Amino acid sequence: MEQGGNSMMIDLSFCREQFPALKQKIGEYPAAFLDGPGGTQVPQSVIDAITDYLIRCNSNTHGAFRTSALTDDVIRAAREAMKDMLGARSSDEIAFGQNMTTLNFAVARALARGAKEGQEVVATEMDHHANIDPWRTLQDYGFVFRQVRFDPASCTLDLDDLKQKLSPKTRLVAVGYASNAVGTVNDVKEIVRMAHEVGALALVDAVHYAPHGPIDVADLDCDFLLCSAYKFFGPHVGVLYCKKEVGDVLSPFKVAPQDEAMPYKFETGTLNHEGIAGVTAAIDFIASLGEPWEAQMDGLSGLTGRRRSVVAGMRAIESHEQPLLARLLEGLSSIPGVRVYGPPPGHPRTPTVSFTVAGHAPCEVAKFLGERGLFVWDGDFYATTLVKRLGLYETGGLVRVGLAPYNTPDEIERLLSAVAHLVSSGR
Ligand SMILES: Cc1ncc(COP(=O)(O)O)c(C=O)c1O
């Protein structure tokens, strides 16, 4: 580990060595994974945990024999790890599923069951559609669906508009922690407070935020929070946090023999056990980035064990990513014809930067960069409403660069020179 100024930085070469995928090349170019918001790479420890599960524990749950008991242990351990990652009070508040989208539809269907005439549900124009369409679907069950305005000029949510859309009829407010398209971090604590003030439930989509900063569900006081392990160095597994007292009175769609208790009532069928084994390893990886710094880091008092290390790890990740973000923003903004989208300077944001290049469709830019080993996304990233509000839907959306703890200053410079080259070559 190395210390950069006042911040606790991760040791980049130590971190990179753990990710076998980073050794890939595209022709002569080393692969630069700048596609993190679509899914991060995984460390060897995650791969080992998945393999070990399949070799040693592979079974269904609740059997009277060893591999089944080991499977129960693996799932129990992963719930504990997610509890530590999210700051939940109990591992009974953690459910696993196929992905965030599927779990969010399950929460929405559970809410539909108890629907009363005239109830309302509020989502945003800013979010990934995985946190819009499950709530829009509630119109089929008599709910009024409302959408909070996204301000395209500042790339932020209009909280005055949220205030106007809330009323005692509001049953739930669904909001993203951070935008997967433009990186804006929302004031979710305030939004949860506003929802609770009118007696509504509050649900947070933390899929994009989770790899970039510490999450504390107890402090946010949200009723639900969803994320996906494949965005934070793990396998393809969805995670639902549901406040115990809220989950206890909900009735998700489930088969009769399945346990009625939290969190099992949200888990349909046999889970992805090997993936769940990898979830624990992914969280231990984040904790390992924090462990060397814990003794020196402020703001960890009251935290113990792995929770403390995870929070420290997320802070170390922030300390690595935010300076790279600053260089990326500054570099892109100085290239003629490049327009960067995102919140104003000083507004909290993830290290996710989206832009357009005059005269070049986003897919063309992404292809040009991809051929040079620079992996970036293009399109609307399912934040389709936001991209429409920016007026970019018809022209192919945005080019999106997302940073992870394994990205290097050199990769940022390579990206900036490649974009500058594309612009100046007049291709
Ligand atoms: C912000 C956000 N929410 C939700 C999702 C959907 O997650 P999942 O693929 O786990 O369904 C994504 C996926 O990219 C996302 O970025």
The ligand as an ORCA input file, in Angstrom:
! r2SCAN-3c Opt
* xyz 0 1
  C     -27.948      1.435    -11.951
  C     -28.337      0.063    -12.372
  N     -29.449     -0.461    -11.878
  C     -29.857     -1.693    -12.205
  C     -29.133     -2.468    -13.089
  C     -29.616     -3.841    -13.420
  O     -28.867     -4.775    -12.695
  P     -28.949     -6.302    -13.008
  O     -28.154     -6.553    -14.250
  O     -28.355     -6.964    -11.818
  O     -30.372     -6.666    -13.190
  C     -27.964     -1.963    -13.656
  C     -27.201     -2.732    -14.631
  O     -26.396     -2.231    -15.357
  C     -27.551     -0.658    -13.275
  O     -26.435     -0.105    -13.757
*
